Amino acid sequence: MTQRPSPPEAIAPADAPPFEAAIKRLTEIVQTLERGDLPLEESLRLFEEGVKLSRVSQGRLDAAEKRVEQLLAVDDRGQPRTAPFATDAADE
């Protein structure tokens, strides 16, 4: 019986490394995989880790983009639109 990889939701943002650390680790993984000198199983493990880090990082980027869009939003008259939005104190 083969072990199925865990879904990307398995890494909750609270459990994931900070954005900058995730990108640094992802860069290390890419460089290691590009060398091509690892056994297949190790390459697959690193690839899976990289995919998870990529998805978590993309989610954080999407959330940041949404916050910026909310902050820069204007109404039909060109006036700044204000609306409360949820913040996560851990991200600040």
C-alpha positions as CSV (number, residue, x, y, z in Angstrom):
1,M,0.0,0.0,0.0
2,T,1.5,3.3,-1.0
3,Q,1.4,6.4,1.2
4,R,-0.5,9.3,-0.3
5,P,1.0,12.7,0.0
6,S,-0.8,15.0,2.4
7,P,-3.0,17.7,0.9
8,P,-1.7,21.2,0.8
9,E,-4.1,22.2,3.5
10,A,-2.1,20.0,5.9
11,I,0.3,22.9,6.5
12,A,-1.8,25.4,8.3
13,P,-0.5,29.0,8.0
14,A,0.2,28.9,11.8
15,D,2.4,25.9,11.3
16,A,4.2,27.2,8.2
17,P,7.4,29.1,8.3
18,P,7.4,32.8,7.7
19,F,7.1,33.9,4.1
20,E,10.7,34.9,3.7
21,A,11.9,31.6,5.3
22,A,9.6,29.6,3.0
23,I,10.9,31.4,-0.1
24,K,14.5,30.8,1.1
25,R,13.9,27.1,1.7
26,L,12.1,26.8,-1.7
27,T,15.1,28.3,-3.4
28,E,17.4,25.8,-1.7
29,I,15.1,23.0,-2.8
30,V,15.1,24.1,-6.4
31,Q,18.9,24.4,-6.5
32,T,19.3,21.0,-5.0
33,L,16.9,19.4,-7.4
34,E,18.5,21.2,-10.4
35,R,21.8,19.5,-9.5
36,G,20.1,16.2,-10.3
37,D,22.4,14.1,-8.0
38,L,19.8,12.8,-5.5
39,P,18.1,9.4,-5.5
40,L,14.5,9.4,-6.8
41,E,12.8,9.1,-3.4
42,E,14.8,12.0,-2.0
43,S,14.0,14.1,-5.0
44,L,10.3,13.3,-4.7
45,R,10.3,14.2,-1.0
46,L,12.0,17.5,-1.7
47,F,9.6,18.2,-4.6
48,E,6.6,17.6,-2.3
49,E,8.1,19.9,0.3
50,G,8.6,22.5,-2.4
51,V,5.1,22.3,-3.7
52,K,3.7,22.7,-0.1
53,L,5.9,25.7,0.5
54,S,4.9,27.2,-2.8
55,R,1.2,26.8,-2.2
56,V,1.5,28.3,1.3
57,S,3.6,31.2,0.0
58,Q,1.2,31.9,-2.9
59,G,-1.7,31.9,-0.4
60,R,0.1,34.5,1.7
61,L,0.8,36.6,-1.4
62,D,-2.8,36.4,-2.5
63,A,-4.0,37.6,1.0
64,A,-1.5,40.5,0.9
65,E,-2.7,41.5,-2.6
66,K,-6.3,41.5,-1.4
67,R,-5.4,43.7,1.6
68,V,-3.6,46.1,-0.7
69,E,-6.6,46.2,-3.1
70,Q,-8.9,47.0,-0.2
71,L,-6.6,49.8,1.0
72,L,-6.4,51.3,-2.4
73,A,-10.0,50.9,-3.4
74,V,-12.0,54.0,-4.7
75,D,-15.7,54.4,-5.4
76,D,-17.4,55.6,-8.6
77,R,-16.6,59.2,-7.6
78,G,-12.9,58.6,-7.0
79,Q,-13.2,58.8,-3.3
80,P,-11.4,56.3,-1.1
81,R,-13.6,53.4,-0.1
82,T,-13.2,52.3,3.5
83,A,-14.3,48.9,4.8
84,P,-13.0,46.9,7.7
85,F,-11.1,43.8,6.9
86,A,-9.9,40.9,9.0
87,T,-6.3,41.0,10.1
88,D,-4.1,38.3,11.6
89,A,-2.0,39.7,14.4
90,A,0.5,36.9,13.8
91,D,1.3,38.2,10.3
92,E,2.1,41.7,11.5
